[in-house]
Amino acid sequence: MLITPEIQLVGYSALTTLVVAVAFLLMWERLRWSRLLSFGASFACIGFVLSYVAIGMYLGEYPFRQQIAAAGVIAASAFLIAGCLAHNNVPIPRFWLISVAISLWLVAQIVHATTGILSVVYLPMLVGLGHLFCAILFYRTRQSRGDLILAALFTIRGAIHLPWPFLVFTPTAGIIRTTDQALVLATGLALIIVELLRARADLARANITLSDQALALKAANEKLFAERELAVSASNAKSAFLANMSHEFRTPLNAIMGFSEVLSRQPGGKLSERSADYGRDIHRAATVLLDFVDQILELSRFEANRTNFRPETLDVEDLVDRAITAARLKHSKSPAEIVKFFEEGTGSVEGDEELLKQALVGILNRAMRISSAGASIQVLAGPEPQDSVRIEITDRGPLLDPGELAEAFNPFSVSDAVIVPKGGGIDLSLPLAKRFVEVHGGAISIDSSEESGTTVSIDLPRRPHLH
């Protein structure tokens, strides 16, 4: 059996068509555009039919020629139309296309079975109508010269296929087949080029969009940074101002406290009892105010980074004892009793004695101010995993609800965590304690329940992680 030039031509056409199909499938693998898959399937069907024809010409027989040729041509046309619709952003009626393709194939089989007329006589005319439809699509929605070239190619292929029933058995049929095979390859290459150009254009638009977004994000970040710097400067100025006001705040308060104490202690007869009571009230109010001013100034100094951190080795039991002693001296008339308990292995920590003592004294002061007669304040200290120590201070004062617990360490809160009842005023002990503990790399928390009361827990690393 000889391989004639005609067989070679059909074989080359089949091979190049399959190469085009593979190119579309590779593009689909990268870009995931459904139309690329449709184009690839269309050219794969054409390549399969041409391969079948070439093999049949070589062997001299065509088993199931009618069924295979009709199925291949109809499927190729359906996939091609679907791809063209997707390329031009037209909704794809998939169910309609599948239904029409199956119906055409069944009609072709019925016509062949009843009349003996081969589908190769009339199916090309329907293919030509499909190509003219694609040509109209590309022309109406054209976006580039490539679309116009595709419209022209589809028009030529449609024009060749329409008169096919009248030319199929004429000497010009071979020339038309050869021309059509060349047009198939040209159309495939043109589609590949147009899709690649569109992908490049989409990528360029995406890059421009990303560049614009990056510039907008950069501008927003610069604006936020400037606003943050402004806010930090304002906060530092506020903290520096308050820290510098220490003398101006304390001097008049000390004078008020001193003279009010003198008035309240005047010998009988020199001052009426009512005036002495007034003196004691003034002294008590000035003491509360001075405590509050001291807390504000301490908080301001801390925020202004004016607090010196002097670490040293501290025995935890001794630190707690000294804090309890200081709290008892300050609240000598408090009805609350302080009960302490140290677990074995409590040991020592490294930290600033003054800061840690202030943290503990502040928490104890708050607990003593809100405790009622007969109540006890429990202080528990013990070792914790990960080389740390926990100190817990529990009181039986008014309980805090979840909202107040969340705001307990906020110096600007108006919850019961920072406002002491019975005229005690505002207490910043918890916010200050939080800052003093965290500067050591520790953590502080608060819990309040009916069973155990309100517990403030401090976790301190034995070696501070300075913040």
C-alpha positions in Angstrom: 0.0 0.0 0.0 1.4 3.3 -1.1 1.2 6.6 0.7 -0.1 9.0 -2.0 0.4 12.7 -1.9 -3.3 13.1 -1.1 -2.9 10.8 2.0 0.2 12.8 3.0 -1.7 16.0 2.8 -4.6 14.7 4.9 -2.1 13.3 7.4 -0.2 16.5 7.7 -3.5 18.4 8.1 -4.5 16.0 10.9 -1.2 16.4 12.7 -1.1 20.2 12.5 -4.7 20.4 13.7 -4.0 18.1 16.7 -0.9 20.3 17.5 -3.2 23.4 17.5 -5.6 21.5 19.8 -2.7 20.7 22.2 -1.7 24.4 22.1 -5.2 25.4 23.2 -5.3 22.8 25.9 -1.9 24.0 27.3 -3.1 27.6 27.2 -6.3 26.5 29.1 -4.1 24.8 31.7 -2.4 28.1 32.4 -5.2 30.6 32.0 -8.2 28.5 32.9 -10.5 30.2 30.3 -13.3 27.9 29.3 -13.2 29.1 25.7 -9.7 27.8 25.3 -10.9 24.4 26.3 -13.8 24.6 23.8 -11.4 25.6 21.0 -9.0 22.8 21.9 -11.9 20.3 21.9 -13.1 21.6 18.5 -9.7 21.2 16.8 -9.2 17.9 18.5 -12.4 16.6 16.9 -11.3 17.9 13.5 -7.9 16.3 13.9 -9.5 13.0 14.9 -11.7 13.0 11.8 -8.8 13.9 9.5 -6.7 11.1 11.1 -9.5 8.7 10.6 -9.8 9.7 6.9 -6.0 9.4 6.3 -5.9 5.9 7.9 -9.0 4.9 5.9 -7.4 6.2 2.6 -4.3 4.2 3.4 -6.1 1.0 4.3 -8.8 1.4 1.7 -11.7 0.9 4.0 -13.8 3.1 6.4 -15.6 1.2 9.1 -18.4 3.2 10.7 -17.5 6.1 8.4 -21.0 7.7 8.4 -21.3 7.7 12.2 -17.7 8.8 13.0 -17.5 11.5 10.4 -20.9 13.0 11.4 -20.1 12.9 15.1 -16.7 14.5 14.6 -17.9 17.3 12.4 -21.0 18.1 14.5 -19.0 18.0 17.8 -16.2 20.2 16.3 -18.8 22.8 15.2 -20.6 22.8 18.5 -17.3 23.3 20.5 -16.2 26.0 18.0 -19.4 28.0 18.4 -19.3 27.7 22.2 -15.7 29.0 22.2 -16.6 31.9 19.9 -19.6 32.8 22.1 -17.3 32.8 25.2 -14.6 34.8 23.5 -17.1 37.5 22.7 -18.6 37.5 26.2 -21.9 36.1 25.0 -23.7 33.7 27.5 -23.2 30.1 26.3 -26.4 28.1 26.0 -24.7 24.8 26.7 -27.8 22.7 27.0 -29.1 24.2 23.7 -25.8 23.5 21.9 -25.7 19.9 23.2 -29.3 19.3 22.3 -28.8 20.6 18.7 -25.6 18.6 18.2 -27.2 15.4 19.3 -30.3 16.1 17.2 -28.2 16.8 14.1 -26.3 13.5 14.6 -29.5 11.5 15.0 -31.0 13.2 11.9 -27.9 12.4 9.9 -28.1 8.7 10.9 -31.8 8.6 10.0 -31.3 10.2 6.6 -28.5 7.8 5.8 -30.5 4.8 6.9 -33.6 5.8 5.0 -32.2 7.4 1.8 -28.6 6.3 1.7 -27.4 9.9 1.3 -24.1 10.4 3.2 -23.8 13.1 5.7 -20.7 14.3 3.9 -23.0 15.7 1.3 -25.1 18.1 3.4 -23.4 18.5 6.8 -20.7 20.8 5.5 -23.4 23.2 4.5 -24.6 23.3 8.2 -20.9 23.8 9.2 -20.7 26.7 6.8 -23.7 28.3 8.5 -22.0 27.9 11.9 -18.9 29.6 10.6 -20.8 32.5 9.2 -22.4 32.9 12.6 -19.0 33.0 14.2 -17.9 35.6 11.6 -20.8 37.8 12.5 -19.9 37.4 16.3 -16.3 38.5 15.8 -17.2 41.4 13.5 -19.9 42.8 15.8 -17.8 42.6 19.0 -14.5 43.3 17.4 -11.9 44.8 19.7 -8.7 44.5 17.6 -7.5 43.7 14.1 -7.2 40.1 15.1 -11.0 39.9 15.5 -11.4 41.3 12.0 -9.0 38.7 10.6 -10.9 35.9 12.4 -14.2 37.3 11.0 -12.7 37.2 7.5 -11.4 33.6 7.9 -14.7 32.4 9.3 -16.5 34.1 6.4 -14.3 32.4 3.8 -14.7 29.0 5.4 -18.5 29.6 5.5 -18.6 30.6 1.9 -16.6 27.5 0.9 -18.9 25.1 2.8 -22.3 26.5 1.8 -22.2 25.3 -1.8 -20.6 22.0 -0.9 -23.6 19.8 -1.8 -23.3 21.0 -5.4 -19.5 20.6 -5.6 -18.9 17.4 -3.7 -18.8 15.2 -6.8 -17.1 17.7 -9.1 -13.3 17.9 -10.0 -13.0 21.0 -7.8 -13.9 19.1 -4.6 -10.3 18.1 -4.0 -9.1 21.7 -4.3 -11.8 22.9 -2.0 -10.9 20.2 0.6 -7.2 21.3 0.5 -8.1 24.9 0.8 -10.4 24.2 3.7 -7.7 22.3 5.5 -5.3 25.2 5.1 -8.1 27.6 6.4 -8.6 25.3 9.4 -4.9 25.7 10.3 -4.9 29.4 9.6 -8.0 29.9 11.8 -6.5 27.9 14.7 -3.3 29.9 14.6 -5.2 33.2 14.4 -7.3 32.2 17.4 -4.1 31.3 19.4 -2.5 34.7 18.5 -5.7 36.6 19.4 -6.0 34.8 22.7 -2.4 35.4 23.6 -2.7 39.1 22.8 -5.9 39.3 24.9 -4.1 37.5 27.8 -1.2 40.0 27.5 -3.7 43.0 27.5 -5.5 41.6 30.5 -2.2 41.1 32.3 -1.2 44.7 31.5 -4.5 46.0 32.8 -4.1 43.9 35.9 -0.6 45.3 36.4 -1.9 48.8 36.1 -4.7 48.1 38.6 -2.2 46.6 41.0 0.1 49.5 40.6 -2.7 52.0 41.2 -3.7 50.0 44.3 -0.1 49.9 45.5 0.2 53.7 45.1 -3.1 54.2 46.9 -2.0 51.8 49.7 1.4 53.6 50.0 -0.4 57.0 50.2 -2.8 55.7 52.9 0.1 54.2 54.9 2.0 57.4 54.7 -1.0 59.3 55.9 -1.6 56.8 58.7 2.0 57.0 59.7 1.9 60.8 59.8 -1.3 60.7 61.8 0.3 58.2 64.2 3.4 60.3 64.6 1.1 63.3 65.3 -0.9 61.3 67.9 2.3 60.0 69.5 3.7 63.5 69.7 0.5 64.8 71.2 0.5 61.9 73.8 4.2 62.5 74.6 3.6 66.2 75.0 0.6 65.5 77.3 2.6 63.0 79.4 5.6 65.3 79.5 3.4 68.2 80.6 1.8 66.3 83.4 5.1 64.8 84.5 6.6 68.3 84.7 3.6 69.5 86.7 4.5 67.3 89.7 5.7 70.2 91.8 2.9 72.5 90.9 0.3 69.9 91.8 1.9 68.6 95.0 2.9 72.0 96.7 -0.6 73.4 97.1 -2.1 70.0 98.1 0.6 69.6 100.8 -0.1 73.0 102.1 -3.9 72.3 102.3 -3.2 69.0 104.0 -0.8 70.5 106.5 -3.0 73.5 107.5 -6.2 71.3 107.7 -4.4 68.9 110.0 -3.3 71.8 112.2 -6.8 73.1 112.3 -8.3 69.7 113.2 -5.8 69.3 116.1 -6.3 72.7 117.7 -6.8 72.5 121.6 -10.4 72.7 122.8 -11.8 76.2 123.1 -9.7 77.7 120.4 -11.8 76.1 117.6 -15.3 74.8 117.6 -15.9 71.1 117.1 -17.7 71.8 113.8 -14.6 73.7 112.6 -12.4 70.8 113.7 -14.6 68.4 111.7 -14.3 70.7 108.7 -10.5 70.6 109.1 -10.6 66.8 109.2 -12.9 66.6 106.1 -10.5 68.9 104.2 -7.5 66.8 105.2 -9.3 63.6 104.2 -10.4 65.0 100.9 -7.0 66.4 100.2 -5.4 63.0 101.0 -7.6 61.3 98.5 -6.9 64.0 95.9 -3.1 63.7 96.5 -3.3 60.0 96.0 -5.1 60.4 92.7 -2.6 63.1 91.6 0.3 60.8 92.5 -1.3 58.1 90.4 -1.8 60.4 87.4 1.8 61.7 87.7 3.1 58.2 87.9 1.1 57.1 84.9 2.3 60.2 83.0 5.9 59.6 83.9 5.7 56.0 82.8 4.1 57.0 79.4 6.8 59.7 79.0 9.5 57.1 79.6 10.7 58.9 82.7 10.6 55.9 84.9 14.0 54.4 85.6 14.1 50.6 85.6 16.6 49.3 88.2 16.6 45.5 88.3 17.8 43.6 91.3 17.2 40.2 92.8 14.1 40.3 95.0 12.8 37.7 97.4 9.1 37.4 96.6 8.0 36.7 100.2 9.9 39.8 101.5 8.5 41.9 98.6 4.9 40.9 99.5 5.5 41.4 103.2 6.7 45.0 102.6 3.8 45.7 100.3 1.3 44.5 102.9 3.0 46.6 105.6 2.8 49.7 103.5 -0.8 49.1 102.7 -1.7 48.5 106.4 0.1 51.8 107.4 -1.9 53.7 104.8 -5.2 52.1 105.7 -4.7 51.6 109.4 -8.5 52.1 110.0 -9.6 49.6 107.4 -11.7 46.8 108.8 -10.3 44.3 106.4 -7.7 41.7 107.5 -4.9 40.6 105.1 -4.1 36.9 105.1 -1.0 35.7 103.2 0.2 32.3 102.1 3.4 31.3 100.3 3.8 28.1 98.5 7.0 26.1 98.7 9.5 27.2 96.0 8.2 30.7 95.6 11.8 31.9 95.6 12.9 35.2 94.0 12.6 37.3 90.8 14.6 39.9 89.2 12.9 43.3 88.9 12.6 46.8 90.0 11.7 46.8 93.7 10.0 50.2 93.6 7.8 49.4 90.6 6.7 45.9 91.8 6.0 47.2 95.3 3.9 50.0 93.9 1.9 47.5 91.8 1.2 45.3 94.9 0.5 48.2 97.2 -1.9 49.7 94.7 -3.9 46.5 94.4 -3.9 46.0 98.2 -5.0 49.6 98.7 -7.9 49.2 96.3 -8.9 45.9 98.0 -8.8 47.5 101.5 -10.8 50.6 100.4 -13.7 48.5 99.1 -13.7 45.7 101.7 -16.4 45.7 104.4 -16.1 45.0 108.1 -15.1 41.4 108.9 -13.9 40.8 105.3 -10.5 39.3 104.6 -8.0 39.9 101.8 -6.1 36.9 100.7 -2.6 37.1 99.2 -1.2 33.9 97.6 2.3 33.6 96.0 3.8 30.5 94.5 5.9 29.1 91.6 4.5 28.6 88.1 5.7 26.6 85.1 8.1 28.1 82.6 10.2 29.6 85.4 7.8 32.2 86.6 6.0 33.3 89.9 2.3 34.0 90.4 0.9 36.4 93.0 -2.8 36.5 93.6 -4.7 39.1 95.6 -8.4 38.3 96.4 -11.0 40.5 98.0 -14.6 40.1 98.9 -15.7 43.6 97.8 -18.3 44.4 95.2 -18.2 42.0 92.2 -17.4 43.2 88.7 -19.5 42.2 85.7 -17.9 41.1 82.4 -17.9 44.6 80.9 -16.2 46.1 84.0 -13.6 43.3 83.9 -12.8 44.1 80.3 -12.2 47.8 81.2 -10.5 47.1 84.5 -7.0 48.1 83.3 -8.2 51.1 81.2 -7.3 54.4 83.0 -10.1 56.2 81.2 -12.8 53.8 82.2 -15.8 54.7 84.4 -16.4 51.2 85.6 -16.3 50.1 89.3 -12.9 48.7 88.6 -11.4 52.2 88.7 -14.1 54.1 90.7 -14.1 53.3 94.4 -17.5 53.4 96.0 -18.5 55.3 99.1 -16.8 58.5 97.9 -13.5 56.9 97.3 -13.0 58.7 94.0 -11.1 57.4 91.0 -8.4 54.7 91.6 -5.8 54.1 89.0 -4.1 51.2 90.9 -5.0 48.5 88.4 -3.9 50.5 85.2 -0.7 51.4 87.0 -0.1 47.8 88.1 -0.6 46.6 84.6 2.1 48.9 83.3 4.5 48.1 86.1 4.1 44.3 85.6 4.3 44.4 81.8 7.5 46.4 81.8 9.0 43.3 83.5 7.6 41.1 80.7 4.9 39.8 83.0 1.1 39.6 82.7 -1.8 40.7 84.9 -5.4 39.6 84.8 -8.5 40.0 86.9 -11.5 37.7 87.6 -14.6 38.1 89.6 -17.1 35.4 90.7 -19.6 34.8 93.5 -17.6 31.8 94.8 -14.1 33.2 95.0 -14.6 37.0 95.0 -12.5 39.4 92.9 -8.9 38.1 92.2 -6.1 40.0 90.6 -3.4 37.7 89.3 0.2 38.7 88.5 2.5 36.4 86.6 6.2 37.5 86.8 9.1 35.8 84.9 12.1 35.1 87.2 14.2 36.9 84.6 12.5 40.0 83.2 11.9 40.3 79.5 12.0 44.1 79.3 9.3 45.8 77.3 
